[in-house]
Structure formats: C-alpha cells, structure tokens
Amino acid sequence: MRLALVAAALAALGAGSAAAAVRADSRVPVRGCSERGEVSTGAVRTFAYPADVVAGRVAFRGLKRFAARTSVTRSVVGSGKDRMYFVKAGAVVRAGASVTISIVPPDRAVAALVFVRGLGQGLRTGYPVERLQPCAPSTKASAYTGTVGPLTSFPGGFVVKRPACVTIVVTSPAHEPLRRVLSLGAGTCPASR
C-alpha cells in the first residue's frame, strides 16, 4: 500500500516532490555493500566508460549497447505471454550516500529493476524501486588484497516485457532527483518523456 502511495505521488506531483517519500520508505528493497560484485583483478577504477549510461552518482555498465532491439531480444527469460527480456547492466555507485533508482509509474507495466536479489513485485523478477548502498572506501575487499575504494559495483540490470523507452528517477541524499530516459531495445528515445 505504501509503495502504491509513493507511485501515485510520483505520477501526480513529479519526481522532485516525491523523492523524499521514496527515500523515507523503509520497504524499498536495498542491496548493500556486503552484496557488491568484485573481481579478482582489483577494485573498480573507472566510474564510467563510453558505453555506460550515467545518472548522477550511478553508472549503468554497457547500457548504451542495449538500445538496439536485437541486443535486448537475445536475452529471453520465460516463454509465451510470460516472456521477458533481461538487460544486464551492472551499476557502479560512488562512495557516500545510497542511491535510489525508481522506474516512473507509467513504465512499471513494461520494466523492472533487478539489482536486489529475490522475487520482486510487479513484473515477474524485479522491483519498481530499488536502493543501492555503496561501501565505505576503506572496506576490505573479499576477492583481492586491498580495499573496495571510492566505487562499488553491483551486478544486475533490468527486465522488460518488450523493447521500450523507460524513464528512471535517481535520488540520493543532498542531490536533486535526476530523470533519465533509457532505451532498452527501443532504438533512439526522446531525451525526456
């Protein structure tokens, strides 16, 4: 019920005035530092590459490559009317405060976030809103010798029912909400919707 109220607020008032409601909702699923992704080669050193989509303090790895329909339709989950497409685009978050990623209410019938483990609400395998909590830079790494450093990586991405332009809102304490339109197999999308 509470998420429904947040969704209604986002739709009626726009992302800016509803951002505090999303941040305050303790039921927003969270993926924390202990559930980060690490590789044995060392800490994440680069915040964003040319193929990444940046939205404030978060960069989605390789997401620009998923603008083409064929790149999305190759990763099928399920079959028939339950068929979904998985868009693998891990998130890199700058150290400091958490980031909350929300899919705007009109797009929740088509897309969901899959950074937090477990079954979601709405679409079969994801959530409409998720929070990523980066590590403190001094956090000891588990896959290599050293510390995590200023960037934390989280495996995951998006699931979509069909190729679509999907609008997300990224919020973080002390930062203005930021809207981004993502092409998840839909080719070129308008800069805003």
Helices and strands as residue ranges (DSSP letters): H 2-13, H 15-24, E 30-31, G 33-35, E 53-55, E 58-60, G 63-67, H 69-73, E 76-77, G 80-82, E 84-88, E 91-94, E 99-103, G 105-107, E 111-113, E 129-132, E 151-154, E 157-160, E 164-172, E 175-184
